[in-house]
Amino acid sequence: MPNFASYDGVTLHYSVLGSGPPLVCLPGGPGGDGRGLGDLGGLARGRSLLRLDGRAGGRSAIPPDGPHCGFAAQARDVLAFADTLGLDQVDVIAHSAGTLIAQEFALRHPARVGRLVLVTPAGRLAREPDEAELSALRAELGERADTAAAMAAGAASGAYGAWSAATRAHHAAGAAYRVPPPWLRTRFYADIADEPTRVARLGALRAPLLAVAGGRDGIAGTAPARLLVACCPTARLALLPGCGHWPWVDDPAAFRAVVSAFLAAPAAV
């Protein structure tokens, strides 16, 4: 299994799936396992998915005293990952909480980022859901028979757009992954205290950015993706109406089409 020592000696795990130009992939969580990304709806057909397990998450090492586990600090791990693989510039796709790491990496190292895909993002600063939107989504989903079945299996309301064979398999696989330490969530989001000007910094971002939102996402909703697009001049929004928080599982064909087209678009002159 591939591992590398990050900038401070902590051992991080990654996995490679597919073939083609490299695509650095950051799972959510915090503390998500890269295997939960699967082949990202078939993106592995044309890209090499470099799925990085963040520190204290997935199969990466847990630092004994939990240092450098905030989302801003973990941007240094992404840089170390690119350096280890000898990649001068990378496209990055990130999910949920992992999108905060991806944003920070792009802001700190703009020359190292080609294109940025943020899937069902947490927000710009930390978690920024619109609670009214989430309440309405969950109420609508609560009237569906498959929502009750999903919740009975342990899935959160709105985790998936529908409780299908594919989403059941994805949820079951995730339940077998290592549970991150209980302190990780607090440490992960604590970095916002050090970044009062983060929104202004995002306004200066120049990397092309695609924010993907699921219309039935009862975990993040669509508001965080809309906030990102509103403050980033290079960003655009892709809304997948029937999808929940893992849109590549709900509708792999639609997800693959919109993300592949974005990644393949010619650079602006």
QUIJOTA-V915766 format. One record per backbone hydrogen bond with DSSP energy under -1.0 kcal/mol. CO is the residue of the C=O (numbers start at 1). NH is the residue of the N-H. If there is no record, write none. Layout:
co=CO nh=NH
co=CO nh=NH
//
This chain:
co=2 nh=14
co=4 nh=12
co=6 nh=9
co=10 nh=6
co=11 nh=61
co=12 nh=4
co=13 nh=53
co=15 nh=51
co=17 nh=49
co=21 nh=48
co=23 nh=50
co=24 nh=93
co=25 nh=52
co=26 nh=95
co=28 nh=32
co=31 nh=58
co=33 nh=36
co=34 nh=37
co=35 nh=38
co=37 nh=40
co=39 nh=43
co=39 nh=44
co=42 nh=45
co=43 nh=46
co=43 nh=47
co=44 nh=19
co=48 nh=23
co=49 nh=17
co=49 nh=51
co=50 nh=25
co=51 nh=15
co=54 nh=57
co=57 nh=60
co=61 nh=56
co=63 nh=66
co=70 nh=74
co=72 nh=75
co=73 nh=76
co=74 nh=78
co=75 nh=79
co=76 nh=80
co=77 nh=81
co=78 nh=82
co=79 nh=83
co=80 nh=84
co=81 nh=85
co=82 nh=87
co=83 nh=86
co=90 nh=114
co=91 nh=24
co=92 nh=117
co=93 nh=26
co=94 nh=119
co=95 nh=98
co=96 nh=99
co=96 nh=122
co=97 nh=100
co=98 nh=102
co=99 nh=103
co=100 nh=104
co=101 nh=105
co=102 nh=106
co=103 nh=107
co=104 nh=108
co=105 nh=109
co=109 nh=112
co=110 nh=113
co=112 nh=90
co=115 nh=92
co=116 nh=210
co=117 nh=94
co=118 nh=212
co=119 nh=96
co=122 nh=128
co=130 nh=134
co=131 nh=135
co=132 nh=136
co=133 nh=137
co=134 nh=138
co=135 nh=139
co=136 nh=140
co=137 nh=141
co=138 nh=142
co=140 nh=143
co=141 nh=144
co=144 nh=148
co=145 nh=149
co=146 nh=150
co=147 nh=151
co=148 nh=152
co=149 nh=153
co=150 nh=155
co=151 nh=154
co=156 nh=159
co=158 nh=218
co=159 nh=245
co=162 nh=164
co=164 nh=168
co=165 nh=169
co=166 nh=170
co=167 nh=171
co=168 nh=172
co=169 nh=173
co=170 nh=174
co=171 nh=175
co=173 nh=176
co=174 nh=177
co=181 nh=184
co=183 nh=187
co=184 nh=188
co=185 nh=189
co=188 nh=71
co=189 nh=192
co=190 nh=193
co=191 nh=194
co=192 nh=195
co=195 nh=198
co=197 nh=201
co=198 nh=202
co=199 nh=203
co=201 nh=204
co=202 nh=205
co=208 nh=116
co=209 nh=236
co=210 nh=118
co=211 nh=238
co=212 nh=120
co=213 nh=240
co=214 nh=217
co=216 nh=218
co=222 nh=226
co=223 nh=227
co=224 nh=228
co=225 nh=229
co=226 nh=230
co=227 nh=231
co=228 nh=232
co=232 nh=235
co=234 nh=209
co=236 nh=211
co=238 nh=213
co=240 nh=215
co=240 nh=243
co=243 nh=216
co=246 nh=249
co=246 nh=250
co=247 nh=251
co=251 nh=255
co=252 nh=256
co=253 nh=257
co=254 nh=258
co=255 nh=259
co=256 nh=260
co=257 nh=261
co=258 nh=262
co=259 nh=263
co=260 nh=264
//
